[in-house]
Amino acid sequence: MRLENKTVLLGVSGGIAAYKSASLASMLVKDGADVRVILTEHAQEFIRPLTFESLTGHRCYCDLFAQDDEFKAPHIGLAQKADAIIIAPATANVVSKLACGIADDMLTTTVLASKAPKLIVPAMNSDMYLNPVTQENLAKLSSLGMEVITPDTGHLACGDEGIGKMPEPEVLYEHLLCVLAHEKDMTGMHVLVSAGPTQEALDPVRYLTNHSSGKMGYCLAKECMLRGADVTLITGKTNLNPPLHTEVVPVLSAQDMSTAIKEHSENADLILMAAAVADYRPENEASEKIKKTGENQTITLSPTEDILAYLGAHKKPGQYLCGFSMETENLVENSRKKLTEKKLDMIVANNVKEEGAGFETDTNIVTLITPDTEMELPLMSKEEAAGEILDQILSER
């Protein structure tokens, strides 16, 4: 559980989106967090304290002057205990009070007393959100170091269409993970990650590709981001949502990926090449003639560029290059040969013959190979494997 031993203070103010906050509280508890909830007076018109007390196992705080057995002064005790504070939803009224330093209820008083990271989730009618006063207040909160999460656009409770919807609990949970889930031991590092398959068009309908889901590369990108790195994710087509706070560069063909990788590799401290690039591409002349005329043509396939070998040959001083291999036989021997030939610092050998490993799964079995070491990891989730890979890389840099 990534939030074990972390205390999250969830502030809920008076908006219809308050019902989503119950789901957020549940997610956080399931991931090990100690969740404490403060409801404003108006929030209690939309959702009752008992809901949160049942989900979190703690009393719900509503009254600044209520007596408490745990804390002598609850607004101070909670402020000091919190590892992060999230206000979801944050109404225009609460945003205004926070921007002006007004502390006239349990929520605003506790926020004012806390040094913990603060996430503000505005949710309101579009005209209220876009009002210059609200925008100025949100900008001020950002300038004070609070993270203001942009609301979604869509159908609002008032019947209007526009910006102002509170993001789904899953999104807010990911924002909290960014703050709490990991020590920031990669702060200042620029990381380039490639992920997913490439596609090589044969004609207007057919193309060459592979079964890569992109899951391993996306887990690596997310883990790097959670550790504080600046991440660029170059990705073929997948069904995955990219991690927050990550620069995403979508590509289609192997040539697209090669061009993007070369462009973004110059300033990368760490390169993680997890993409499954198609080995062959059609000869352009025949393929283009099919596209233009529809005539049958014999298509000759040519090898695509070996971008991993290119990166190894053009590696910058201090740059760490990690490749990935999938072998059906002689896993370690063949992978070690690639490590040497392509001048890699590490290669992650995927054991595709074992159940629960390889393409399209949520788990993996890999062996981490460097010039001097071999480390075989047991079956684990791809998120866990990403963490192990980065731990090993950081121990060697």
Buried (B, 14 or more C-beta within 10 A) or exposed (E): EBBEEBBBBBBBBBBBBBBBBBBBBBBBBEBEBBBBBBBBEBBBEBBEBEBBEEBBEBBBBBEBEEEBEEBEEBBBBBBBBBBBBBBBBBBBBBBBBBBEEBBEBBBBBBBBBBEBBBBBBBBBBBEBBEBEEBEEBBEBBEEEEBBBBEBBEEEBEEEEEBBBBBBEBEBBBBBBBBBBBBEEEBEEBBBBBBBBBBBBBBBEEEBBBBEBBBBBBBBBBBBBBBBBBBBBBBBBBBEBEBBBBBEEBBBBBBBBBBBBBBEBBEEBBBBBBBBBBBBEBBEEEBBBBBEEEEEEBEBEBEEBBBBBBBBBEEBEEEBBBBBBBBBEEEBBEBBBEBBEEBBBBBBBBBBBEEEEBBBEBEBBBBBBBBEEEEEEBEBBBBBBBBBBBBEBBBEEE
